[in-house]
Amino acid sequence: MNSPLTISDAQTILNGFICTDVTPNISEQEKVDIQTALLLLNRESEYQMIGICADSMEEALTGLKDYLKAFEYDINVEDNTLESLSGAVYLKFNGRSQTFYISP
């Protein structure tokens, strides 16, 4: 996007990823637009609720760490004791309480 991104623009960009089973092929410019949209909405909100669907627990935790770093949360994910899960998982992070859980 060449013009300044609005909150409405950012929401429109990200709405394409709600309840998708397969991630579409994304161009380098679309990646930049998605990152810009996420960072804008992060700045304009009080806190974030992050949901991550992943093929493994390790992948979900790596994704969470990346989001937390980008959104400037100071949370050590390793401080949370989690039961080990195998297979696909859903991870939910609550930015208000700064806690998360993971389930099959």
C-alpha positions, 0 to 999 in steps of 0.5 A: 500500500502506497498511501497511509494505512487506516484502521479500516484498511488494516482490518480489511487486510487481516479479515482475509485470514479469519477462519482459513484452513489454508494460508494463501500464497502471499507476495512480498508486498502482501507480507509487508502490508500484513505486517504494517496492518498488524503493527498499526492495530497493535498500536491503536488497541489496549491489548491483543488477543492472539489465536494461533493454529499450528501443526505442532506445539513447538510451532505455536510457541515459536509463533507466539514468541514472534508476535510478542516480540513484534508487539513489544510484550515483555513475557518469557514464554518458557516461564509457563509450564505446559503439558506436552501435546503432540499433533495440531494445536490451538494457542490463545494468548490474552494480552490483558492478563498476559497469559496463554493456554494451548489445546489440541 
